[in-house]
Amino acid sequence: KHRFLELGILAYIFLLPWQARWIWQEATLNGEVWEYGRYSLYATEILLWLLIIVWTLINRKKLALAFRRKLPVSQSRLALLLPILLALIWSGLTIFWSADVGLAYSVWFKMLEGAVLFTLLLNSKIRLEKFLATFTFAGVVQGLIAVWQFVTQSVIGSKWFGVATQVAGVGDAVIETSTGRWLRAYGTLPHPNILGGFLVVAILITIALYIRFVKRLHLWATLATLPIMGAGLFFSFSRSAALALVASWLLWVIVGIYKNQKYEVISLLKTGVVLVATFVVLAFMYQPLVATRYTSQGRLEINSLSERQLYVDDAKQLLGQRTVVGRGIGQFTGAVYSEVDSTRLAWDYQPVHNLNWLLLVELGLVGWAFFIFVALFYLTTFARLNTPAWPAFAALLVISFFDHYVWTLAFGIILFWLILSLNIKYSQSKSVHNEAP
């Protein structure tokens, strides 16, 4: 039973980027599909609840003792859990004053599922090495898919894998140069920026696997896998993901130097060389695309920046009411339609691409303060304890300044809780090189 549960959890982590879902209630604005109003059931959600049922059956006696308060509770673990639990409770309370209560509950339920996964992982007996290796495997698969998509300039759709058909046409994520339109890689995720964010997390976790488990196999595995994931990240052409990787890697090096962790710093420099070499080679091969994307001089890049500014302006207009308690979780795009501008195309009703603004609008100053405290508390605590995925947590925080999916999309919500649980569960684990005499 325990073996089955362990394999099920690892399979869930690997399958997380695969977005197969049943849309059981459609939503439209101005006669077009409104993505942020849809009600969906993902295949991975079904797997998650099956795992919860199995875990409950296996641990029914311990659960009975826990309800009778006969099991000891770790005070240090409780202190780590309290901030995120309070933030989750406040998010749920905002349902009561939301304009669209059903939608608010649907979004909050995704977060509740994240908390359920969090509980499941904290009580599992999976070794850290397996946890990290599964992330690496998932990242390699997504990297390979991304490379194939860019080389063939197409994304083959499949409803069973949750992948929509994409070509370098209107409405798809592309880079436009004098030589034509180039499709950015999606992997099996809804957008190249989300693929980029996942690959950054996978890259940082792969480096942690190499640092914490010093074996020749891991060295060669790292050298083989990092270029694949690095290439996938490159072909996503995600600026926010690239910035998150650089920022979190540099922060990791700085913390390592401050703590005098020489082995860790040297390992970071080695892996950094591998990644830089990968990016330099690809950048040389695709100079026009890199120049267009990262100088933001192209027509589409200028339009993208203008749209982002529009969403910030929407947020500023919506802050006028309920500034303290917010409009309710999941309410941003609906509020823009009803109170700011009801004439846009459905696709143009998007959450503001900055989590600070989004939290202020949906959760108010109270909820925003909760989550700012949560972010700073966990980042500093994880860095101090040198948890295995604290740089990945830092990367998600960087991404949250430029995107919204860790709050608005099921994949991003679960990824956040997954990284959080990984850090808390293994907060007492040590690197192999620190254990060595």
C-alpha positions as CSV (number, residue, x, y, z in Angstrom):
1,K,0.0,0.0,0.0
2,H,2.7,2.5,0.9
3,R,4.6,1.6,-2.2
4,F,1.5,2.2,-4.3
5,L,1.0,5.5,-2.6
6,E,4.6,6.6,-3.2
7,L,4.5,5.7,-6.9
8,G,1.1,7.5,-7.2
9,I,2.5,10.7,-5.7
10,L,5.6,10.7,-7.9
11,A,3.4,10.0,-11.0
12,Y,1.2,13.0,-10.0
13,I,4.3,15.3,-9.9
14,F,5.5,14.0,-13.3
15,L,2.0,14.4,-14.9
16,L,1.3,17.8,-13.4
17,P,2.3,19.7,-16.6
18,W,-0.1,17.6,-18.7
19,Q,-3.3,19.7,-18.8
20,A,-6.0,17.2,-19.9
21,R,-9.3,18.5,-18.5
22,W,-13.1,18.3,-18.7
23,I,-14.7,21.7,-19.1
24,W,-18.0,21.0,-17.4
25,Q,-19.2,24.6,-17.6
26,E,-18.3,27.1,-20.3
27,A,-18.1,30.8,-19.8
28,T,-18.3,33.6,-22.4
29,L,-17.9,37.3,-22.6
30,N,-19.1,39.2,-25.7
31,G,-19.8,35.9,-27.4
32,E,-16.3,34.5,-27.0
33,V,-14.7,32.0,-24.6
34,W,-13.8,33.5,-21.3
35,E,-11.0,31.3,-19.9
36,Y,-11.0,32.7,-16.4
37,G,-14.7,32.0,-16.0
38,R,-14.6,28.4,-17.0
39,Y,-15.2,25.5,-14.6
40,S,-12.8,22.6,-15.3
41,L,-11.9,19.2,-13.8
42,Y,-8.3,18.2,-14.6
43,A,-7.2,14.6,-14.9
44,T,-4.5,15.3,-12.3
45,E,-7.3,16.4,-9.8
46,I,-8.9,13.0,-10.1
47,L,-5.5,11.3,-9.4
48,L,-4.9,13.6,-6.4
49,W,-8.2,12.7,-4.8
50,L,-7.6,9.0,-5.4
51,L,-4.3,9.4,-3.6
52,I,-6.0,11.2,-0.7
53,I,-8.5,8.3,-0.4
54,V,-5.7,5.7,-0.4
55,W,-3.7,7.7,2.2
56,T,-6.7,8.1,4.4
57,L,-7.4,4.3,4.3
58,I,-3.7,3.5,5.1
59,N,-3.6,6.1,8.0
60,R,-7.1,5.8,9.4
61,K,-5.8,4.7,12.9
62,K,-3.3,7.6,13.1
63,L,-6.0,10.0,11.9
64,A,-8.4,8.7,14.7
65,L,-5.7,9.4,17.3
66,A,-5.0,12.8,15.9
67,F,-8.6,13.8,16.2
68,R,-8.5,12.6,19.8
69,R,-5.4,14.8,20.2
70,K,-3.3,11.9,21.3
71,L,-0.5,12.4,18.7
72,P,2.3,14.9,19.5
73,V,2.5,18.0,17.3
74,S,5.8,19.4,16.3
75,Q,5.9,23.1,17.4
76,S,8.5,24.0,14.8
77,R,6.5,22.4,12.0
78,L,3.4,24.2,13.3
79,A,5.2,27.5,13.2
80,L,6.1,26.9,9.5
81,L,2.5,25.9,8.6
82,L,0.6,28.8,10.4
83,P,1.4,31.7,7.9
84,I,0.1,29.9,4.8
85,L,-2.9,28.5,6.6
86,L,-4.0,32.0,7.7
87,A,-3.5,33.3,4.2
88,L,-5.6,30.3,2.9
89,I,-8.4,31.1,5.4
90,W,-8.5,34.8,4.4
91,S,-8.7,33.9,0.7
92,G,-11.7,31.7,1.5
93,L,-13.4,34.4,3.5
94,T,-13.4,36.7,0.5
95,I,-15.9,34.3,-1.2
96,F,-18.7,35.7,1.0
97,W,-18.4,39.2,-0.6
98,S,-17.5,38.2,-4.1
99,A,-19.8,39.3,-7.0
100,D,-19.5,35.8,-8.6
101,V,-19.6,33.4,-5.6
102,G,-19.5,30.3,-7.7
103,L,-16.4,31.4,-9.5
104,A,-14.7,32.5,-6.3
105,Y,-15.4,29.2,-4.7
106,S,-14.1,27.3,-7.8
107,V,-10.7,29.2,-7.6
108,W,-10.4,28.8,-3.9
109,F,-11.2,25.1,-4.2
110,K,-8.1,24.8,-6.4
111,M,-6.1,26.3,-3.6
112,L,-7.7,24.0,-1.1
113,E,-6.6,21.1,-3.3
114,G,-3.1,22.6,-3.1
115,A,-3.4,22.5,0.6
116,V,-4.6,18.9,0.5
117,L,-1.6,18.0,-1.7
118,F,0.6,19.9,0.8
119,T,-0.8,17.7,3.7
120,L,-0.3,14.5,1.6
121,L,3.3,15.3,0.8
122,L,4.2,16.3,4.4
123,N,2.9,13.0,5.7
124,S,4.5,10.8,2.9
125,K,7.7,8.9,3.3
126,I,9.2,9.6,0.0
127,R,13.0,10.1,0.0
128,L,14.2,13.5,-1.0
129,E,16.3,12.1,-3.8
130,K,13.2,10.5,-5.5
131,F,11.3,13.7,-5.2
132,L,14.0,15.8,-6.9
133,A,14.7,13.2,-9.5
134,T,11.0,13.1,-10.5
135,F,11.0,16.9,-11.1
136,T,14.1,16.5,-13.2
137,F,12.5,13.7,-15.3
138,A,9.4,15.9,-15.8
139,G,11.6,18.8,-16.8
140,V,13.6,16.8,-19.3
141,V,10.4,15.5,-21.0
142,Q,9.0,19.0,-21.2
143,G,12.4,20.3,-22.5
144,L,12.5,17.6,-25.3
145,I,8.9,18.4,-26.3
146,A,9.7,22.1,-26.4
147,V,12.7,21.6,-28.6
148,W,10.7,19.4,-31.0
149,Q,7.9,22.0,-31.1
150,F,10.3,24.8,-32.0
151,V,12.2,22.8,-34.6
152,T,9.0,21.7,-36.3
153,Q,7.3,25.0,-35.7
154,S,4.1,23.3,-34.6
155,V,2.3,22.1,-31.5
156,I,0.3,18.9,-32.1
157,G,-3.0,19.1,-30.3
158,S,-4.4,16.2,-28.2
159,K,-7.5,16.4,-25.9
160,W,-6.2,13.4,-24.0
161,F,-3.0,15.2,-23.1
162,G,-4.5,18.6,-22.7
163,V,-2.6,20.1,-25.5
164,A,-4.1,22.6,-28.0
165,T,-2.9,22.8,-31.6
166,Q,-0.6,25.8,-32.2
167,V,1.0,27.2,-35.3
168,A,2.7,30.4,-36.0
169,G,-0.5,32.2,-36.7
170,V,-2.7,35.0,-35.3
171,G,-3.5,34.4,-31.6
172,D,-0.6,32.1,-30.9
173,A,2.6,33.1,-29.0
174,V,5.1,34.0,-31.7
175,I,8.1,36.1,-32.4
176,E,7.9,38.3,-35.5
177,T,11.1,39.1,-37.4
178,S,12.0,40.2,-40.9
179,T,12.3,36.5,-41.8
180,G,8.7,35.6,-40.7
181,R,6.8,34.5,-37.6
182,W,8.4,32.0,-35.2
183,L,6.3,29.9,-32.9
184,R,7.5,29.8,-29.3
185,A,7.6,26.4,-27.5
186,Y,4.6,25.5,-25.3
187,G,5.5,22.1,-24.0
188,T,2.2,20.6,-22.8
189,L,1.3,23.8,-21.0
190,P,-1.1,26.6,-22.0
191,H,1.5,29.3,-22.7
192,P,5.3,29.5,-23.3
193,N,5.7,31.7,-20.2
194,I,4.2,28.9,-18.0
195,L,6.5,26.3,-19.7
196,G,9.5,28.6,-19.0
197,G,8.5,29.0,-15.3
198,F,8.2,25.2,-14.9
199,L,11.6,24.6,-16.6
200,V,13.2,27.1,-14.3
201,V,11.9,25.3,-11.3
202,A,13.0,21.9,-12.7
203,I,16.5,23.3,-13.5
204,L,17.0,24.6,-10.0
205,I,15.8,21.4,-8.5
206,T,18.1,19.4,-10.7
207,I,21.0,21.5,-9.5
208,A,19.9,20.8,-5.9
209,L,19.8,17.1,-6.7
210,Y,23.4,17.3,-8.0
211,I,24.6,19.3,-4.9
212,R,22.9,17.2,-2.3
213,F,23.6,13.7,-3.6
214,V,27.2,13.6,-4.7
215,K,27.4,10.6,-7.0
216,R,29.1,10.2,-10.4
217,L,25.7,9.2,-11.9
218,H,24.2,12.4,-10.7
219,L,27.1,14.4,-12.2
220,W,26.6,12.9,-15.6
221,A,22.8,13.1,-15.3
222,T,23.1,16.8,-14.5
223,L,25.5,17.4,-17.5
224,A,23.0,15.6,-19.8
225,T,19.7,17.0,-18.5
226,L,20.6,20.7,-17.9
227,P,21.2,21.5,-21.6
228,I,17.9,19.8,-22.6
229,M,15.9,21.8,-20.0
230,G,18.0,24.9,-20.8
231,A,17.1,24.5,-24.5
232,G,13.5,24.2,-23.7
233,L,13.6,27.3,-21.6
234,F,15.4,29.2,-24.4
235,F,12.8,28.1,-27.0
236,S,10.0,29.3,-24.7
237,F,11.5,32.8,-25.1
238,S,10.0,33.7,-21.7
239,R,11.7,36.8,-20.4
240,S,10.1,36.5,-16.9
241,A,11.4,32.9,-16.6
242,A,14.9,33.8,-17.8
243,L,15.1,36.7,-15.3
244,A,13.8,34.4,-12.5
245,L,16.5,31.8,-13.3
246,V,19.3,34.4,-13.3
247,A,18.0,36.1,-10.1
248,S,17.5,32.9,-8.1
249,W,20.8,31.4,-9.2
250,L,22.7,34.6,-8.2
251,L,20.9,34.7,-4.9
252,W,21.8,31.1,-4.3
253,V,25.5,31.9,-5.0
254,I,25.4,34.9,-2.7
255,V,23.8,33.0,0.2
256,G,26.3,30.2,-0.4
257,I,29.3,32.6,-0.2
258,Y,27.8,34.3,2.9
259,K,27.5,30.8,4.6
260,N,30.9,29.8,3.4
261,Q,29.5,26.7,1.6
262,K,32.4,26.3,-0.8
263,Y,31.3,23.0,-2.3
264,E,27.8,24.4,-3.0
265,V,29.2,27.6,-4.6
266,I,31.6,25.6,-6.8
267,S,28.8,23.3,-7.9
268,L,26.6,26.3,-8.8
269,L,29.4,27.7,-10.9
270,K,29.9,24.4,-12.7
271,T,26.2,24.1,-13.5
272,G,26.1,27.8,-14.4
273,V,28.8,27.2,-17.0
274,V,26.7,24.4,-18.6
275,L,23.6,26.6,-18.8
276,V,25.4,29.6,-20.1
277,A,27.1,27.6,-22.8
278,T,23.7,26.2,-23.8
279,F,22.2,29.7,-24.0
280,V,25.2,31.2,-25.8
281,V,25.2,28.5,-28.5
282,L,21.5,28.8,-29.1
283,A,21.5,32.6,-29.0
284,F,24.3,32.7,-31.7
285,M,22.1,30.4,-33.9
286,Y,19.0,32.5,-33.4
287,Q,20.3,36.0,-33.1
288,P,17.4,37.8,-34.8
289,L,14.8,36.1,-32.5
290,V,16.8,36.9,-29.4
291,A,17.3,40.5,-30.5
292,T,13.6,41.0,-31.2
293,R,12.4,39.3,-28.0
294,Y,14.8,40.7,-25.5
295,T,15.2,44.3,-26.8
296,S,11.3,44.6,-26.9
297,Q,11.6,46.5,-30.2
298,G,9.4,44.3,-32.3
299,R,5.7,45.1,-33.0
300,L,4.4,42.2,-31.0
301,E,6.7,42.9,-28.1
302,I,5.5,46.5,-28.0
303,N,1.9,45.3,-28.1
304,S,2.6,42.9,-25.2
305,L,4.0,45.7,-23.0
306,S,1.1,47.9,-23.9
307,E,-1.4,45.2,-22.9
308,R,0.4,44.7,-19.6
309,Q,0.2,48.4,-18.8
310,L,-3.5,48.2,-19.7
311,Y,-4.0,45.5,-17.1
312,V,-2.2,47.6,-14.5
313,D,-4.5,50.6,-15.3
314,D,-7.5,48.2,-14.8
315,A,-6.2,47.3,-11.4
316,K,-5.8,50.9,-10.4
317,Q,-9.4,51.6,-11.4
318,L,-10.7,48.6,-9.5
319,L,-8.8,49.6,-6.3
320,G,-11.3,52.4,-5.6
321,Q,-13.8,50.2,-3.8
322,R,-13.2,47.6,-1.1
323,T,-9.6,48.5,-0.8
324,V,-9.2,46.9,2.6
325,V,-10.9,43.5,2.1
326,G,-10.8,43.2,-1.7
327,R,-13.4,42.2,-4.3
328,G,-13.0,38.5,-3.7
329,I,-10.8,35.7,-5.0
330,G,-11.0,35.1,-8.8
331,Q,-13.0,38.3,-9.4
332,F,-10.5,40.5,-11.4
333,T,-11.5,39.9,-15.0
334,G,-15.2,39.8,-14.3
335,A,-14.9,43.2,-12.5
336,V,-13.0,44.7,-15.4
337,Y,-15.9,43.6,-17.7
338,S,-18.6,45.0,-15.5
339,E,-17.0,48.1,-14.2
340,V,-14.2,49.2,-16.5
341,D,-14.8,48.2,-20.1
342,S,-17.4,45.8,-21.4
343,T,-16.5,46.2,-25.1
344,R,-13.2,44.2,-25.3
345,L,-12.7,40.8,-26.9
346,A,-12.9,38.0,-24.3
347,W,-9.2,37.2,-24.6
348,D,-8.4,40.8,-23.6
349,Y,-10.0,40.3,-20.2
350,Q,-6.9,39.0,-18.4
351,P,-5.7,39.3,-14.8
352,V,-3.0,41.9,-14.2
353,H,0.4,40.4,-14.8
354,N,1.7,41.3,-11.4
355,L,0.7,39.4,-8.3
356,N,1.0,42.4,-6.0
357,W,-1.7,44.3,-8.0
358,L,-3.8,41.2,-8.3
359,L,-3.8,40.5,-4.6
360,L,-4.6,44.1,-3.8
361,V,-7.7,44.0,-6.0
362,E,-9.0,40.5,-5.1
363,L,-7.9,40.2,-1.4
364,G,-7.5,43.8,-0.4
365,L,-4.8,45.3,1.8
366,V,-5.5,42.6,4.4
367,G,-4.9,39.7,2.0
368,W,-2.0,41.4,0.3
369,A,-0.3,41.9,3.7
370,F,-0.8,38.3,4.6
371,F,0.8,37.1,1.4
372,I,3.7,39.5,1.5
373,F,4.4,38.3,5.0
374,V,4.1,34.6,3.8
375,A,6.5,35.3,0.9
376,L,9.2,37.0,3.0
377,F,8.8,34.6,5.9
378,Y,9.3,31.5,3.9
379,L,12.0,32.9,1.6
380,T,14.2,33.9,4.6
381,T,13.4,30.8,6.6
382,F,14.0,28.4,3.7
383,A,17.3,30.2,2.8
384,R,18.4,30.1,6.4
385,L,17.6,26.4,6.7
386,N,19.1,25.7,3.3
387,T,16.0,23.7,2.2
388,P,16.3,21.8,-1.0
389,A,14.1,23.9,-3.2
390,W,14.3,27.4,-1.7
391,P,15.8,28.8,-4.9
392,A,12.8,27.4,-6.8
393,F,10.6,29.2,-4.3
394,A,12.5,32.4,-4.9
395,A,12.1,31.9,-8.7
396,L,8.3,31.7,-8.3
397,L,8.4,34.9,-6.4
398,V,10.3,36.7,-9.1
399,I,7.9,35.3,-11.7
400,S,4.9,36.7,-9.7
401,F,6.1,40.2,-10.5
402,F,5.6,39.6,-14.2
403,D,2.8,37.0,-14.4
404,H,-0.3,35.8,-12.6
405,Y,-0.5,32.0,-13.2
406,V,0.7,31.0,-9.7
407,W,-2.6,32.5,-8.5
408,T,-5.1,32.2,-11.3
409,L,-4.4,28.8,-13.1
410,A,-4.7,25.3,-11.6
411,F,-1.2,24.4,-12.7
412,G,0.4,27.4,-11.1
413,I,-1.5,27.1,-7.9
414,I,-0.5,23.4,-7.5
415,L,3.1,24.2,-8.4
416,F,3.3,26.8,-5.7
417,W,2.0,24.4,-3.0
418,L,4.3,21.6,-4.3
419,I,7.4,23.7,-3.9
420,L,6.2,25.0,-0.6
421,S,5.6,21.5,0.7
422,L,9.0,20.3,-0.7
423,N,10.8,22.9,1.3
424,I,8.9,22.4,4.6
425,K,8.9,18.6,4.5
426,Y,12.7,18.5,4.0
427,S,13.5,21.5,6.1
428,Q,15.7,19.4,8.4
429,S,17.6,17.5,5.6
430,K,21.2,18.3,4.9
431,S,23.4,18.2,1.9
432,V,25.6,15.2,1.5
433,H,28.7,17.4,1.4
434,N,27.7,19.0,4.8
435,E,27.3,15.6,6.3
436,A,30.7,14.5,5.1
437,P,33.5,14.6,7.7
